[in-house]
């Protein structure tokens, strides 16, 4: 990430609801599940594929690699710039900008949504978290998490990627992390400076090798701790603008296209994108998994049981049972109702539960794929809808507009 970024002044709005995790018994089995999340800033999906085809990104090539998207959904309250501040905040909260409020690359902004670190620590206070980043602004955006002890180890590497390798490797081999986030910056730095050039491909190759160093440290840890089972996810925060590849931030297909690479096999949300999504824009990109799916995935792996009455994450877990997909919530033009729609797999009669602001309002079956909430006349402001299917929740935020008066 270039240090000379455009800083925008915004006001962080407090939302009414928080997505706190329900405490759960931390059994010996759960304690063996740990997670390593690796960010590769500004690494373009297509250019990574080119490096893999040339044998220059063997580390990421060994993972299960799938296309994904960033930037929220164009024209909705989830739309956010395809830049690093919003991107990493979505990845680390499972929420889009209408919840987390980090809408620019600005170190003065503060995340307003419950983070991955916070939700894990609230569920399991004794479990250890660490975040080691090359772009320092990430830790500025998550200052409150650090101050409140939700991130036990927070280390800034100030744009020096080898520093990330050294500190992450040391923590893996000598610490006791349950959740470790590592962030590399060189692909984005080189992209801004030179665009899609041989130097950019070299940056991909270099970071792939550095990720390999970290994974070898993880292998050494697993040899010393054979009872541990680690989930590894590698992903970028945004794509790049065509054709030069120097910039990003807009809502174009190339800038919105990202990837998710995991060492575990994913469920259909990751591996079987919807061919005809409800929103067909960007050549069907919205049928793929998104950045908002990362935090729910990690929390599911770590055994954090969701509290359905306080749940507010926009993403779905990429492992385990599949929740409803393609959830949308939209207030109608006459402002008298909110329409919900979603997708499920082949209907079997399983229940779909609907919550509004944590209160159950309907129970349907998976034969049904829509619901109209007519009981909103007395409601104002942001309303959080949560649908639960197969025990898996997913939420959408709707900010109600005042109803039109009848002449």
C-alpha positions in Angstrom: 0.0 0.0 0.0 1.4 3.4 -0.9 1.8 5.6 2.1 0.7 8.6 0.1 -3.0 7.8 0.0 -5.9 10.1 -0.4 -7.4 10.6 3.0 -11.1 11.5 3.1 -12.8 13.0 6.1 -15.9 11.1 7.1 -18.2 10.7 10.1 -18.3 7.3 11.8 -22.0 6.5 12.5 -22.9 4.2 15.4 -25.3 1.5 14.4 -28.0 0.2 16.8 -27.0 -3.4 16.7 -23.9 -5.4 17.2 -23.0 -8.9 16.1 -21.7 -10.4 19.3 -20.9 -14.0 19.5 -22.6 -16.3 22.0 -20.3 -17.9 24.6 -19.7 -21.5 24.0 -18.0 -24.3 25.8 -14.3 -24.4 24.7 -13.9 -28.1 24.4 -10.6 -29.8 23.8 -11.7 -30.5 20.2 -12.4 -26.8 19.6 -9.0 -25.8 21.0 -7.3 -27.8 18.3 -8.9 -25.6 15.6 -6.8 -22.6 14.8 -6.7 -20.1 11.9 -4.1 -18.2 9.8 -5.5 -15.4 7.6 -3.0 -14.0 5.1 -3.7 -10.8 3.2 -1.9 -10.1 -0.1 -2.7 -6.5 -0.8 -3.7 -5.6 -4.4 -2.9 -9.0 -5.9 -4.9 -9.2 -9.1 -6.8 -12.4 -9.6 -5.9 -12.7 -13.3 -2.3 -11.8 -12.8 -2.0 -14.4 -10.1 -3.5 -17.0 -12.5 -0.8 -16.0 -15.0 1.9 -16.4 -12.4 0.5 -19.9 -11.4 0.5 -21.0 -15.0 4.1 -19.9 -15.3 5.0 -21.8 -12.1 5.9 -18.6 -10.3 3.3 -18.8 -7.5 3.5 -22.4 -6.3 2.5 -21.7 -2.7 -1.0 -20.3 -3.5 -1.4 -22.8 -6.4 -1.4 -25.6 -3.8 -4.4 -24.1 -2.1 -8.1 -24.4 -3.2 -8.4 -21.2 -5.2 -11.7 -19.6 -6.2 -12.8 -16.2 -7.6 -14.7 -13.8 -5.3 -15.8 -10.2 -5.2 -15.3 -7.1 -3.2 -16.9 -3.6 -3.1 -20.3 -4.6 -2.0 -23.3 -4.5 -4.3 -23.4 -1.5 -6.7 -26.3 0.8 -6.0 -27.1 -0.5 -2.5 -26.0 0.6 1.0 -23.3 -2.1 0.9 -21.5 -0.4 -2.0 -18.0 0.6 -0.9 -14.8 1.8 -2.7 -12.5 -0.9 -4.0 -9.7 0.3 -1.8 -7.8 -1.2 1.1 -9.5 0.5 4.2 -13.0 -0.7 3.3 -11.7 -4.0 1.9 -9.7 -5.2 4.9 -12.4 -4.0 7.3 -15.0 -6.1 5.5 -12.7 -9.1 5.6 -12.0 -8.7 9.3 -15.7 -8.0 10.3 -17.9 -10.0 7.9 -19.8 -6.7 7.2 -20.0 -4.2 4.4 -19.5 -0.4 4.8 -23.1 0.3 6.0 -22.1 -1.4 9.2 -18.4 -0.9 9.6 -18.3 2.7 8.3 -14.7 2.6 7.1 -15.3 4.1 3.6 -11.8 5.2 2.6 -8.1 4.8 3.2 -8.1 7.1 6.2 -6.2 6.3 9.5 -8.7 8.5 11.4 -11.6 6.1 10.6 -12.6 3.6 13.2 -14.3 0.3 12.5 -17.9 0.3 13.9 -18.7 -3.4 13.5 -17.7 -6.3 15.8 -14.5 -7.6 14.4 -13.3 -11.2 14.0 -10.9 -10.7 16.9 -13.6 -9.3 19.2 -16.1 -12.0 18.4 -13.6 -14.7 19.1 -12.4 -13.2 22.4 -16.0 -12.6 23.6 -16.8 -16.3 23.0 -13.4 -17.6 24.3 -11.6 -15.0 26.4 -8.5 -17.3 26.9 -7.8 -17.8 23.2 -5.0 -15.7 21.7 -5.1 -13.4 18.8 -2.4 -11.7 16.8 -2.3 -9.2 13.9 0.9 -8.4 12.0 0.5 -5.9 9.2 2.7 -4.2 6.6 0.1 -1.4 6.1 -0.2 0.4 9.4 -3.5 2.0 8.7 -5.3 -1.4 9.3 -4.3 -1.2 13.0 -5.4 2.5 13.1 -8.9 1.4 11.8 -9.0 -1.3 14.5 -7.6 0.9 17.3 -10.5 0.1 19.6 -9.9 -3.7 19.3 -6.3 -3.2 20.3 -7.1 -0.9 23.2 -9.7 -3.3 24.6 -7.5 -6.3 24.4 -9.3 -8.1 21.6 -6.0 -8.3 19.7 -3.4 -9.7 22.1 -0.4 -9.0 19.7 -0.6 -6.1 17.3 2.6 -5.3 15.3 3.1 -2.7 12.6 5.7 -3.4 10.0 5.5 0.0 8.2 5.6 -1.3 4.6 8.4 -3.9 5.2 7.1 -7.3 4.1 10.1 -9.3 5.3 9.2 -7.9 8.8 5.8 -9.6 8.4 7.5 -12.9 7.5 9.9 -12.8 10.5 7.3 -11.8 13.1 4.6 -14.2 11.9 7.0 -17.1 11.7 8.3 -16.3 15.2 4.8 -16.2 16.5 3.9 -19.5 14.9 6.9 -21.3 16.2 7.2 -19.7 19.6 3.8 -18.2 20.6 0.4 -19.8 21.2 -1.9 -18.1 18.7 -5.4 -19.3 18.0 -6.0 -16.7 15.4 -3.2 -15.0 13.4 -3.7 -12.3 10.7 -0.8 -11.4 8.5 -0.8 -8.7 5.8 1.6 -8.2 2.9 1.8 -5.0 0.9 4.3 -5.3 -2.0 1.9 -6.2 -4.9 -0.1 -3.1 -4.2 2.9 -0.9 -3.8 4.4 -2.1 -7.1 1.1 -1.9 -8.8 0.6 1.7 -7.9 4.1 2.5 -9.0 4.5 0.5 -12.2 1.2 -1.1 -13.1 1.0 -4.5 -14.8 4.6 -4.9 -15.7 7.2 -7.7 -15.2 8.0 -6.0 -11.8 4.4 -6.5 -10.7 4.6 -10.2 -11.7 7.8 -10.4 -9.7 6.0 -8.9 -6.7 3.4 -11.7 -6.9 6.2 -14.2 -7.1 8.0 -12.7 -4.1 5.0 -12.5 -1.9 4.0 -16.1 -2.9 7.5 -17.2 -1.7 7.0 -15.2 1.6 3.7 -16.9 2.2 5.6 -20.1 1.6 8.0 -19.2 4.3 5.1 -18.7 6.7 3.5 -22.0 5.8 6.8 -23.8 6.4 6.9 -22.2 9.8 3.3 -23.5 10.3 4.4 -27.0 9.2 7.1 -26.9 11.9 4.5 -25.8 14.4 2.2 -28.6 13.4 5.0 -31.1 13.7 5.6 -29.9 17.3 1.8 -29.7 18.0 0.2 -32.6 16.0 -3.1 -32.1 17.8 -3.7 -28.7 16.1 -5.7 -28.3 13.0 -5.1 -25.0 11.1 -7.4 -23.3 8.6 -5.4 -21.2 6.2 -6.9 -18.5 4.0 -5.0 -16.3 1.5 -6.8 -13.4 -0.2 -6.4 -9.8 -1.4 -8.5 -6.7 -0.6 -9.3 -5.5 -4.1 -8.5 -5.9 -7.8 -7.0 -3.3 -10.1 -8.2 -0.9 -12.8 -7.7 -2.0 -16.4 -5.7 -1.7 -18.6 -2.7 -0.2 -16.7 -3.3 -1.8 -13.3 -1.9 1.2 -11.4 -5.1 2.3 -9.7 -8.2 0.9 -8.1 -11.2 2.2 -6.1 -14.1 2.2 -8.7 -16.9 -0.3 -9.4 -15.5 -2.1 -12.4 -15.4 -5.8 -13.0 -11.6 -5.9 -12.7 -11.4 -3.8 -9.5 -14.2 -5.8 -7.9 -12.8 -9.3 -8.8 -10.8 -10.9 -6.0 -10.0 -14.4 -4.9 -10.1 -16.7 -1.9 -7.6 -19.5 -1.4 -8.0 -22.1 1.4 -6.3 -25.2 2.5 -9.6 -26.7 3.4 -12.4 -27.7 1.0 -15.1 -25.2 0.9 -18.9 -25.6 0.7 -21.0 -24.5 -2.3 -20.8 -20.9 -1.3 -17.2 -21.0 -2.4 -17.0 -23.9 -4.8 -20.3 -23.7 -6.7 -21.0 -20.0 -7.6 -24.6 -19.3 -8.6 -24.8 -19.3 -12.4 -27.7 -16.8 -12.6 -27.5 -14.6 -9.6 -30.4 -12.3 -8.6 -28.2 -9.4 -9.6 -26.5 -10.3 -12.9 -24.2 -7.3 -13.1 -20.5 -7.6 -13.7 -20.9 -10.8 -15.7 -22.5 -12.7 -12.8 -19.8 -11.8 -10.3 -22.3 -11.5 -7.5 -22.9 -15.3 -7.8 -19.5 -15.9 -6.2 -18.4 -15.7 -2.6 -17.4 -12.3 -1.2 -15.0 -10.8 1.2 -17.8 -10.6 3.8 -17.7 -14.4 4.0 -14.2 -14.6 5.6 -15.0 -13.7 9.2 -18.0 -16.0 9.4 -15.8 -18.8 8.0 -13.1 -18.3 10.5 -15.5 -18.0 13.4 -17.3 -21.2 12.3 -13.9 -23.1 12.1 -13.0 -21.8 15.6 -16.2 -23.0 17.1 -17.9 -19.7 17.9 -21.6 -20.3 18.1 -23.6 -17.4 16.6 -26.1 -15.5 18.8 -29.1 -15.4 16.6 -30.7 -12.5 18.5 -27.7 -10.2 18.0 -26.3 -11.4 14.7 -25.4 -8.8 12.1 -22.8 -10.2 9.7 -23.5 -10.0 6.0 -21.3 -13.0 5.0 -21.8 -16.8 5.0 -19.3 -19.4 6.2 -17.4 -21.1 3.4 -17.2 -24.4 5.3 -19.8 -26.5 6.9 -23.6 -26.3 6.4 -24.9 -23.9 3.8 -27.2 -21.0 4.8 -29.5 -19.1 2.5 -27.6 -17.4 -0.4 -28.1 -14.2 -2.3 -30.1 -12.6 0.5 -31.5 -9.1 -0.3 -33.6 -6.8 1.8 -35.2 -3.8 0.2 -37.8 -1.2 1.3 -40.4 -0.7 -1.4 -41.0 2.7 -3.1 -44.2 3.3 -1.1 -42.1 2.7 2.1 -44.8 0.5 3.7 -43.0 -2.8 3.5 -39.6 -4.5 3.2 -39.2 -7.3 0.7 -36.7 -10.1 1.4 -35.5 -12.6 -1.2 -32.9 -15.4 -1.1 -31.8 -18.7 -2.7 -31.5 -22.2 -1.2 -30.3 -25.5 -2.7 -32.9 -28.2 -3.7 -35.8 -27.7 -1.4 -36.3 -30.4 1.3 -38.8 -28.7 3.6 -36.2 -27.5 6.1 -37.2 -24.4 8.1 -36.0 -20.9 7.3 -36.3 -18.6 10.3 -36.6 -14.8 9.9 -35.5 -12.4 12.6 -36.0 -8.6 12.7 -33.7 -6.8 15.1 -33.2 -10.1 16.9 -36.9 -11.0 17.3 -38.4 -13.9 15.3 -41.1 -12.7 12.9 -41.6 -15.6 10.6 -40.9 -19.3 10.1 -41.0 -20.6 6.5 -39.6 -23.6 4.7 -36.9 -23.8 2.0 -39.6 -24.2 -0.6 -40.1 -20.4 -0.2 -37.6 -17.8 -1.3 -39.2 -14.5 -0.4 -41.0 -12.7 2.4 -42.8 -9.4 2.7 -42.5 -7.6 6.1 -45.6 -5.4 6.3 -45.2 -4.6 10.0 -42.8 -1.7 9.7 -45.1 1.3 10.2 -43.8 2.1 13.7 -40.2 1.4 12.9 -37.4 3.9 12.1 -33.8 4.0 11.2 -31.6 0.9 10.6 -33.3 -2.5 10.7 -31.4 -5.7 10.8 -32.9 -8.8 9.2 -31.4 -12.2 9.8 -32.3 -15.4 8.1 -31.3 -18.8 9.6 -31.2 -22.0 7.5 -29.4 -25.2 8.5 -28.4 -23.4 11.7 -26.4 -20.8 9.7 -27.4 -17.1 9.9 -26.9 -14.3 7.5 -28.0 -10.7 7.8 -28.9 -7.6 5.9 -29.2 -4.0 7.1 -32.1 -1.8 5.8 -32.3 1.9 6.8 -36.0 2.7 6.6 -37.1 5.9 5.0 -40.2 7.6 6.4 -43.4 6.5 4.8 -45.0 8.8 2.3 -48.0 10.7 3.7 -51.4 10.1 2.1 -52.9 13.3 0.5 
